[in-house]
Amino acid sequence: MSAFIDRLARSWARSDSLVCVGLDPEIERFPEHIAAHASPIFQFNKAIIDATADLVCAYKPQFAHYAAYEAEDQLQRTIEYIHATYPDVPVILDAKRGDVGNTAERYANEAFDRYGADAVTVNPYLGGDSLEPFLRQADRGVIVLCRTSNPGARDLQDLTVDGQGRRLYHVVADLAARQWNTRGNCLLVVGATYPQELAEVRRIVGEMPLLVPGVGAQGGDVAAAVRNGQTAAGTGLIISSSRAILYASGGENFAAAARSATARLREQINEHRLRPAH
């Protein structure tokens, strides 16, 4: 078990939660007193983090939501704040990087060295050599896009690719389980909006953890995601929600509302988790 997977397992147990809060800032939706701040994104994130840290297994800042505002410094401050204040909660940088050679090396350096992320999302469609610079960092998690939550995922990921009837996402899952995970630090992204596909991927990869976006604003069914994606231990999932938590209220009570939304999601998830007897 890699250092990241071990840390994630401890976070599941500590918080009794499979919830991951996506830190996807949209300044236009911030309360006025936060939007007026010199560092509005960091202040917003800090309030959300302080309100939810005991309820989550991870945080997931989405890189584009910072770069679009030229706020990479506030992304870095956010990750540093989580590590310093809530060191048991891992941080996933959602960057979906994918390139070859020296460029992939630089992307890995950016995620792990510049931002200090504990894990990063990556795009596998340039092949295994494009993932190697990330996977080589054995103490960090590498979360590979497999069957994403968006409607257009069908355009490519569902294509039948061989005479056995395997679809492209089946091949990605199989490669992740059998070739890419030699260091034990590989995970997959599978959307909650496709519960049957989630079950298929779980059968292929065994106990490999899955990052599951698509609940909340995207409408994924929580019960189906948990039933189809959990391991026999009732874990194995990082169920991510962003907008439904961050913007549960647009008023001054936004952090309290975010806490309530996170607690509700944790309760929904836990209703359907297996609880093996010890």
DONU-685087 format. One record per residue (C-alpha): chain; y, z, x. Coordinates in steps of 0.05 Angstrom, whole numbers, plus 5000, padded with zeros to 4 digits. Layout:
# residues N
<r><ch>A</ch><y>Y</y><z>Z</z><x>X</x></r>
...
END
This chain:
# residues 278
<r><ch>A</ch><y>5000</y><z>5000</z><x>5000</x></r>
<r><ch>A</ch><y>5068</y><z>4980</z><x>5028</x></r>
<r><ch>A</ch><y>5125</y><z>5030</z><x>5036</x></r>
<r><ch>A</ch><y>5162</y><z>4997</z><x>4978</x></r>
<r><ch>A</ch><y>5102</y><z>4998</z><x>4931</x></r>
<r><ch>A</ch><y>5089</y><z>5071</z><x>4949</x></r>
<r><ch>A</ch><y>5162</y><z>5087</z><x>4935</x></r>
<r><ch>A</ch><y>5159</y><z>5051</z><x>4869</x></r>
<r><ch>A</ch><y>5096</y><z>5089</z><x>4848</x></r>
<r><ch>A</ch><y>5131</y><z>5155</z><x>4864</x></r>
<r><ch>A</ch><y>5191</y><z>5133</z><x>4824</x></r>
<r><ch>A</ch><y>5147</y><z>5116</z><x>4763</x></r>
<r><ch>A</ch><y>5117</y><z>5186</z><x>4768</x></r>
<r><ch>A</ch><y>5182</y><z>5223</z><x>4781</x></r>
<r><ch>A</ch><y>5219</y><z>5193</z><x>4722</x></r>
<r><ch>A</ch><y>5159</y><z>5181</z><x>4676</x></r>
<r><ch>A</ch><y>5193</y><z>5114</z><x>4666</x></r>
<r><ch>A</ch><y>5181</y><z>5040</z><x>4676</x></r>
<r><ch>A</ch><y>5254</y><z>5024</z><x>4660</x></r>
<r><ch>A</ch><y>5297</y><z>4986</z><x>4709</x></r>
<r><ch>A</ch><y>5372</y><z>4981</z><x>4694</x></r>
<r><ch>A</ch><y>5401</y><z>4914</z><x>4713</x></r>
<r><ch>A</ch><y>5470</y><z>4924</z><x>4743</x></r>
<r><ch>A</ch><y>5502</y><z>4858</z><x>4720</x></r>
<r><ch>A</ch><y>5577</y><z>4871</z><x>4716</x></r>
<r><ch>A</ch><y>5623</y><z>4831</z><x>4672</x></r>
<r><ch>A</ch><y>5693</y><z>4858</z><x>4682</x></r>
<r><ch>A</ch><y>5716</y><z>4826</z><x>4617</x></r>
<r><ch>A</ch><y>5670</y><z>4874</z><x>4579</x></r>
<r><ch>A</ch><y>5691</y><z>4937</z><x>4616</x></r>
<r><ch>A</ch><y>5731</y><z>4992</z><x>4581</x></r>
<r><ch>A</ch><y>5805</y><z>4984</z><x>4596</x></r>
<r><ch>A</ch><y>5810</y><z>5046</z><x>4640</x></r>
<r><ch>A</ch><y>5753</y><z>5020</z><x>4685</x></r>
<r><ch>A</ch><y>5777</y><z>4947</z><x>4686</x></r>
<r><ch>A</ch><y>5845</y><z>4971</z><x>4711</x></r>
<r><ch>A</ch><y>5815</y><z>5006</z><x>4772</x></r>
<r><ch>A</ch><y>5823</y><z>4978</z><x>4842</x></r>
<r><ch>A</ch><y>5746</y><z>4974</z><x>4848</x></r>
<r><ch>A</ch><y>5726</y><z>4966</z><x>4776</x></r>
<r><ch>A</ch><y>5655</y><z>4942</z><x>4788</x></r>
<r><ch>A</ch><y>5637</y><z>5000</z><x>4833</x></r>
<r><ch>A</ch><y>5668</y><z>5051</z><x>4786</x></r>
<r><ch>A</ch><y>5631</y><z>5021</z><x>4727</x></r>
<r><ch>A</ch><y>5565</y><z>5020</z><x>4764</x></r>
<r><ch>A</ch><y>5575</y><z>5091</z><x>4790</x></r>
<r><ch>A</ch><y>5585</y><z>5117</z><x>4719</x></r>
<r><ch>A</ch><y>5523</y><z>5080</z><x>4694</x></r>
<r><ch>A</ch><y>5481</y><z>5104</z><x>4752</x></r>
<r><ch>A</ch><y>5503</y><z>5176</z><x>4746</x></r>
<r><ch>A</ch><y>5486</y><z>5174</z><x>4671</x></r>
<r><ch>A</ch><y>5417</y><z>5143</z><x>4678</x></r>
<r><ch>A</ch><y>5387</y><z>5159</z><x>4746</x></r>
<r><ch>A</ch><y>5336</y><z>5209</z><x>4720</x></r>
<r><ch>A</ch><y>5311</y><z>5159</z><x>4667</x></r>
<r><ch>A</ch><y>5296</y><z>5098</z><x>4710</x></r>
<r><ch>A</ch><y>5246</y><z>5074</z><x>4762</x></r>
<r><ch>A</ch><y>5294</y><z>5025</z><x>4795</x></r>
<r><ch>A</ch><y>5362</y><z>4991</z><x>4793</x></r>
<r><ch>A</ch><y>5371</y><z>4916</z><x>4798</x></r>
<r><ch>A</ch><y>5440</y><z>4888</z><x>4815</x></r>
<r><ch>A</ch><y>5445</y><z>4813</z><x>4803</x></r>
<r><ch>A</ch><y>5480</y><z>4780</z><x>4862</x></r>
<r><ch>A</ch><y>5518</y><z>4726</z><x>4824</x></r>
<r><ch>A</ch><y>5554</y><z>4778</z><x>4782</x></r>
<r><ch>A</ch><y>5586</y><z>4804</z><x>4846</x></r>
<r><ch>A</ch><y>5597</y><z>4739</z><x>4884</x></r>
<r><ch>A</ch><y>5633</y><z>4708</z><x>4824</x></r>
<r><ch>A</ch><y>5686</y><z>4762</z><x>4829</x></r>
<r><ch>A</ch><y>5688</y><z>4761</z><x>4905</x></r>
<r><ch>A</ch><y>5662</y><z>4832</z><x>4899</x></r>
<r><ch>A</ch><y>5605</y><z>4833</z><x>4950</x></r>
<r><ch>A</ch><y>5637</y><z>4895</z><x>4980</x></r>
<r><ch>A</ch><y>5628</y><z>4931</z><x>4914</x></r>
<r><ch>A</ch><y>5555</y><z>4908</z><x>4912</x></r>
<r><ch>A</ch><y>5545</y><z>4939</z><x>4981</x></r>
<r><ch>A</ch><y>5580</y><z>5003</z><x>4960</x></r>
<r><ch>A</ch><y>5537</y><z>5007</z><x>4897</x></r>
<r><ch>A</ch><y>5472</y><z>5002</z><x>4937</x></r>
<r><ch>A</ch><y>5497</y><z>5052</z><x>4988</x></r>
<r><ch>A</ch><y>5516</y><z>5100</z><x>4932</x></r>
<r><ch>A</ch><y>5447</y><z>5096</z><x>4901</x></r>
<r><ch>A</ch><y>5413</y><z>5108</z><x>4968</x></r>
<r><ch>A</ch><y>5458</y><z>5166</z><x>4985</x></r>
<r><ch>A</ch><y>5460</y><z>5201</z><x>4918</x></r>
<r><ch>A</ch><y>5393</y><z>5182</z><x>4886</x></r>
<r><ch>A</ch><y>5349</y><z>5165</z><x>4946</x></r>
<r><ch>A</ch><y>5285</y><z>5166</z><x>4905</x></r>
<r><ch>A</ch><y>5307</y><z>5106</z><x>4863</x></r>
<r><ch>A</ch><y>5293</y><z>5039</z><x>4895</x></r>
<r><ch>A</ch><y>5343</y><z>4982</z><x>4891</x></r>
<r><ch>A</ch><y>5322</y><z>4910</z><x>4877</x></r>
<r><ch>A</ch><y>5372</y><z>4856</z><x>4896</x></r>
<r><ch>A</ch><y>5364</y><z>4801</z><x>4845</x></r>
<r><ch>A</ch><y>5384</y><z>4741</z><x>4887</x></r>
<r><ch>A</ch><y>5328</y><z>4691</z><x>4874</x></r>
<r><ch>A</ch><y>5334</y><z>4663</z><x>4944</x></r>
<r><ch>A</ch><y>5293</y><z>4603</z><x>4966</x></r>
<r><ch>A</ch><y>5302</y><z>4560</z><x>5028</x></r>
<r><ch>A</ch><y>5267</y><z>4541</z><x>5092</x></r>
<r><ch>A</ch><y>5270</y><z>4558</z><x>5166</x></r>
<r><ch>A</ch><y>5331</y><z>4591</z><x>5194</x></r>
<r><ch>A</ch><y>5365</y><z>4593</z><x>5126</x></r>
<r><ch>A</ch><y>5309</y><z>4635</z><x>5096</x></r>
<r><ch>A</ch><y>5314</y><z>4682</z><x>5155</x></r>
<r><ch>A</ch><y>5388</y><z>4690</z><x>5141</x></r>
<r><ch>A</ch><y>5376</y><z>4704</z><x>5068</x></r>
<r><ch>A</ch><y>5325</y><z>4758</z><x>5087</x></r>
<r><ch>A</ch><y>5376</y><z>4788</z><x>5135</x></r>
<r><ch>A</ch><y>5429</y><z>4787</z><x>5081</x></r>
<r><ch>A</ch><y>5385</y><z>4823</z><x>5030</x></r>
<r><ch>A</ch><y>5354</y><z>4875</z><x>5075</x></r>
<r><ch>A</ch><y>5402</y><z>4885</z><x>5132</x></r>
<r><ch>A</ch><y>5471</y><z>4871</z><x>5103</x></r>
<r><ch>A</ch><y>5460</y><z>4900</z><x>5033</x></r>
<r><ch>A</ch><y>5403</y><z>4947</z><x>5049</x></r>
<r><ch>A</ch><y>5362</y><z>4928</z><x>4988</x></r>
<r><ch>A</ch><y>5293</y><z>4957</z><x>4980</x></r>
<r><ch>A</ch><y>5267</y><z>4892</z><x>4949</x></r>
<r><ch>A</ch><y>5293</y><z>4823</z><x>4933</x></r>
<r><ch>A</ch><y>5275</y><z>4768</z><x>4884</x></r>
<r><ch>A</ch><y>5256</y><z>4701</z><x>4914</x></r>
<r><ch>A</ch><y>5240</y><z>4630</z><x>4890</x></r>
<r><ch>A</ch><y>5171</y><z>4605</z><x>4913</x></r>
<r><ch>A</ch><y>5179</y><z>4531</z><x>4900</x></r>
<r><ch>A</ch><y>5190</y><z>4513</z><x>4973</x></r>
<r><ch>A</ch><y>5123</y><z>4542</z><x>4990</x></r>
<r><ch>A</ch><y>5095</y><z>4601</z><x>5029</x></r>
<r><ch>A</ch><y>5133</y><z>4588</z><x>5093</x></r>
<r><ch>A</ch><y>5198</y><z>4598</z><x>5056</x></r>
<r><ch>A</ch><y>5174</y><z>4667</z><x>5034</x></r>
<r><ch>A</ch><y>5149</y><z>4690</z><x>5102</x></r>
<r><ch>A</ch><y>5217</y><z>4714</z><x>5130</x></r>
<r><ch>A</ch><y>5221</y><z>4761</z><x>5070</x></r>
<r><ch>A</ch><y>5148</y><z>4782</z><x>5069</x></r>
<r><ch>A</ch><y>5151</y><z>4797</z><x>5144</x></r>
<r><ch>A</ch><y>5194</y><z>4857</z><x>5126</x></r>
<r><ch>A</ch><y>5132</y><z>4897</z><x>5109</x></r>
<r><ch>A</ch><y>5169</y><z>4959</z><x>5085</x></r>
<r><ch>A</ch><y>5209</y><z>4919</z><x>5033</x></r>
<r><ch>A</ch><y>5188</y><z>4889</z><x>4967</x></r>
<r><ch>A</ch><y>5188</y><z>4813</z><x>4956</x></r>
<r><ch>A</ch><y>5189</y><z>4796</z><x>4882</x></r>
<r><ch>A</ch><y>5168</y><z>4724</z><x>4870</x></r>
<r><ch>A</ch><y>5189</y><z>4684</z><x>4809</x></r>
<r><ch>A</ch><y>5126</y><z>4667</z><x>4770</x></r>
<r><ch>A</ch><y>5136</y><z>4659</z><x>4694</x></r>
<r><ch>A</ch><y>5209</y><z>4671</z><x>4678</x></r>
<r><ch>A</ch><y>5238</y><z>4696</z><x>4612</x></r>
<r><ch>A</ch><y>5284</y><z>4637</z><x>4595</x></r>
<r><ch>A</ch><y>5264</y><z>4583</z><x>4544</x></r>
<r><ch>A</ch><y>5269</y><z>4527</z><x>4596</x></r>
<r><ch>A</ch><y>5214</y><z>4560</z><x>4637</x></r>
<r><ch>A</ch><y>5166</y><z>4515</z><x>4600</x></r>
<r><ch>A</ch><y>5195</y><z>4453</z><x>4631</x></r>
<r><ch>A</ch><y>5162</y><z>4465</z><x>4698</x></r>
<r><ch>A</ch><y>5124</y><z>4530</z><x>4699</x></r>
<r><ch>A</ch><y>5077</y><z>4510</z><x>4643</x></r>
<r><ch>A</ch><y>5058</y><z>4443</z><x>4673</x></r>
<r><ch>A</ch><y>4983</y><z>4433</z><x>4680</x></r>
<r><ch>A</ch><y>4970</y><z>4421</z><x>4754</x></r>
<r><ch>A</ch><y>4895</y><z>4411</z><x>4762</x></r>
<r><ch>A</ch><y>4830</y><z>4392</z><x>4727</x></r>
<r><ch>A</ch><y>4815</y><z>4465</z><x>4713</x></r>
<r><ch>A</ch><y>4873</y><z>4469</z><x>4664</x></r>
<r><ch>A</ch><y>4913</y><z>4516</z><x>4708</x></r>
<r><ch>A</ch><y>4988</y><z>4517</z><x>4697</x></r>
<r><ch>A</ch><y>5038</y><z>4521</z><x>4753</x></r>
<r><ch>A</ch><y>5052</y><z>4595</z><x>4741</x></r>
<r><ch>A</ch><y>4977</y><z>4609</z><x>4746</x></r>
<r><ch>A</ch><y>4978</y><z>4577</z><x>4815</x></r>
<r><ch>A</ch><y>5038</y><z>4619</z><x>4836</x></r>
<r><ch>A</ch><y>5004</y><z>4682</z><x>4813</x></r>
<r><ch>A</ch><y>4940</y><z>4663</z><x>4849</x></r>
<r><ch>A</ch><y>4976</y><z>4647</z><x>4914</x></r>
<r><ch>A</ch><y>5014</y><z>4713</z><x>4910</x></r>
<r><ch>A</ch><y>4950</y><z>4752</z><x>4900</x></r>
<r><ch>A</ch><y>4906</y><z>4716</z><x>4951</x></r>
<r><ch>A</ch><y>4952</y><z>4689</z><x>5006</x></r>
<r><ch>A</ch><y>5022</y><z>4717</z><x>5005</x></r>
<r><ch>A</ch><y>5006</y><z>4790</z><x>4996</x></r>
<r><ch>A</ch><y>4974</y><z>4804</z><x>5063</x></r>
<r><ch>A</ch><y>5023</y><z>4861</z><x>5076</x></r>
<r><ch>A</ch><y>5017</y><z>4890</z><x>5007</x></r>
<r><ch>A</ch><y>5091</y><z>4881</z><x>4991</x></r>
<r><ch>A</ch><y>5090</y><z>4823</z><x>4942</x></r>
<r><ch>A</ch><y>5108</y><z>4829</z><x>4868</x></r>
<r><ch>A</ch><y>5119</y><z>4778</z><x>4813</x></r>
<r><ch>A</ch><y>5171</y><z>4764</z><x>4759</x></r>
<r><ch>A</ch><y>5141</y><z>4752</z><x>4690</x></r>
<r><ch>A</ch><y>5185</y><z>4752</z><x>4628</x></r>
<r><ch>A</ch><y>5173</y><z>4799</z><x>4569</x></r>
<r><ch>A</ch><y>5190</y><z>4740</z><x>4524</x></r>
<r><ch>A</ch><y>5121</y><z>4710</z><x>4540</x></r>
<r><ch>A</ch><y>5070</y><z>4766</z><x>4529</x></r>
<r><ch>A</ch><y>5009</y><z>4722</z><x>4529</x></r>
<r><ch>A</ch><y>5029</y><z>4693</z><x>4596</x></r>
<r><ch>A</ch><y>5041</y><z>4764</z><x>4620</x></r>
<r><ch>A</ch><y>4969</y><z>4782</z><x>4603</x></r>
<r><ch>A</ch><y>4944</y><z>4720</z><x>4639</x></r>
<r><ch>A</ch><y>4983</y><z>4737</z><x>4702</x></r>
<r><ch>A</ch><y>4958</y><z>4810</z><x>4700</x></r>
<r><ch>A</ch><y>4886</y><z>4785</z><x>4699</x></r>
<r><ch>A</ch><y>4899</y><z>4741</z><x>4760</x></r>
<r><ch>A</ch><y>4936</y><z>4791</z><x>4804</x></r>
<r><ch>A</ch><y>4901</y><z>4856</z><x>4788</x></r>
<r><ch>A</ch><y>4946</y><z>4917</z><x>4799</x></r>
<r><ch>A</ch><y>5004</y><z>4880</z><x>4833</x></r>
<r><ch>A</ch><y>5069</y><z>4906</z><x>4804</x></r>
<r><ch>A</ch><y>5108</y><z>4859</z><x>4758</x></r>
<r><ch>A</ch><y>5183</y><z>4857</z><x>4746</x></r>
<r><ch>A</ch><y>5191</y><z>4843</z><x>4672</x></r>
<r><ch>A</ch><y>5259</y><z>4819</z><x>4648</x></r>
<r><ch>A</ch><y>5273</y><z>4796</z><x>4578</x></r>
<r><ch>A</ch><y>5275</y><z>4859</z><x>4535</x></r>
<r><ch>A</ch><y>5340</y><z>4879</z><x>4502</x></r>
<r><ch>A</ch><y>5389</y><z>4822</z><x>4495</x></r>
<r><ch>A</ch><y>5336</y><z>4768</z><x>4506</x></r>
<r><ch>A</ch><y>5293</y><z>4796</z><x>4450</x></r>
<r><ch>A</ch><y>5227</y><z>4808</z><x>4486</x></r>
<r><ch>A</ch><y>5177</y><z>4852</z><x>4449</x></r>
<r><ch>A</ch><y>5171</y><z>4918</z><x>4487</x></r>
<r><ch>A</ch><y>5104</y><z>4938</z><x>4457</x></r>
<r><ch>A</ch><y>5072</y><z>4871</z><x>4472</x></r>
<r><ch>A</ch><y>5100</y><z>4871</z><x>4543</x></r>
<r><ch>A</ch><y>5071</y><z>4940</z><x>4557</x></r>
<r><ch>A</ch><y>5004</y><z>4926</z><x>4525</x></r>
<r><ch>A</ch><y>4995</y><z>4860</z><x>4561</x></r>
<r><ch>A</ch><y>5025</y><z>4878</z><x>4628</x></r>
<r><ch>A</ch><y>5008</y><z>4949</z><x>4645</x></r>
<r><ch>A</ch><y>4952</y><z>4969</z><x>4693</x></r>
<r><ch>A</ch><y>4896</y><z>5016</z><x>4675</x></r>
<r><ch>A</ch><y>4939</y><z>5073</z><x>4702</x></r>
<r><ch>A</ch><y>4994</y><z>5057</z><x>4652</x></r>
<r><ch>A</ch><y>5041</y><z>5033</z><x>4706</x></r>
<r><ch>A</ch><y>5049</y><z>4967</z><x>4744</x></r>
<r><ch>A</ch><y>5112</y><z>4946</z><x>4708</x></r>
<r><ch>A</ch><y>5186</y><z>4947</z><x>4723</x></r>
<r><ch>A</ch><y>5216</y><z>4931</z><x>4655</x></r>
<r><ch>A</ch><y>5288</y><z>4909</z><x>4664</x></r>
<r><ch>A</ch><y>5345</y><z>4913</z><x>4615</x></r>
<r><ch>A</ch><y>5417</y><z>4897</z><x>4631</x></r>
<r><ch>A</ch><y>5467</y><z>4880</z><x>4577</x></r>
<r><ch>A</ch><y>5435</y><z>4922</z><x>4522</x></r>
<r><ch>A</ch><y>5445</y><z>4983</z><x>4566</x></r>
<r><ch>A</ch><y>5509</y><z>4968</z><x>4604</x></r>
<r><ch>A</ch><y>5548</y><z>4947</z><x>4543</x></r>
<r><ch>A</ch><y>5517</y><z>4993</z><x>4491</x></r>
<r><ch>A</ch><y>5590</y><z>5014</z><x>4480</x></r>
<r><ch>A</ch><y>5655</y><z>4982</z><x>4501</x></r>
<r><ch>A</ch><y>5694</y><z>5047</z><x>4495</x></r>
<r><ch>A</ch><y>5706</y><z>5106</z><x>4539</x></r>
<r><ch>A</ch><y>5637</y><z>5133</z><x>4520</x></r>
<r><ch>A</ch><y>5603</y><z>5073</z><x>4554</x></r>
<r><ch>A</ch><y>5564</y><z>5116</z><x>4603</x></r>
<r><ch>A</ch><y>5537</y><z>5163</z><x>4550</x></r>
<r><ch>A</ch><y>5519</y><z>5103</z><x>4507</x></r>
<r><ch>A</ch><y>5483</y><z>5072</z><x>4566</x></r>
<r><ch>A</ch><y>5444</y><z>5136</z><x>4576</x></r>
<r><ch>A</ch><y>5423</y><z>5137</z><x>4503</x></r>
<r><ch>A</ch><y>5401</y><z>5064</z><x>4506</x></r>
<r><ch>A</ch><y>5361</y><z>5077</z><x>4569</x></r>
<r><ch>A</ch><y>5327</y><z>5138</z><x>4539</x></r>
<r><ch>A</ch><y>5309</y><z>5098</z><x>4477</x></r>
<r><ch>A</ch><y>5279</y><z>5042</z><x>4518</x></r>
<r><ch>A</ch><y>5239</y><z>5092</z><x>4560</x></r>
<r><ch>A</ch><y>5213</y><z>5124</z><x>4497</x></r>
<r><ch>A</ch><y>5194</y><z>5056</z><x>4467</x></r>
<r><ch>A</ch><y>5157</y><z>5037</z><x>4530</x></r>
<r><ch>A</ch><y>5121</y><z>5104</z><x>4537</x></r>
<r><ch>A</ch><y>5095</y><z>5100</z><x>4466</x></r>
<r><ch>A</ch><y>5051</y><z>5043</z><x>4487</x></r>
<r><ch>A</ch><y>5031</y><z>5064</z><x>4557</x></r>
<r><ch>A</ch><y>4960</y><z>5084</z><x>4575</x></r>
<r><ch>A</ch><y>4954</y><z>5157</z><x>4596</x></r>
<r><ch>A</ch><y>4889</y><z>5163</z><x>4635</x></r>
<r><ch>A</ch><y>4858</y><z>5232</z><x>4636</x></r>
<r><ch>A</ch><y>4859</y><z>5267</z><x>4704</x></r>
END
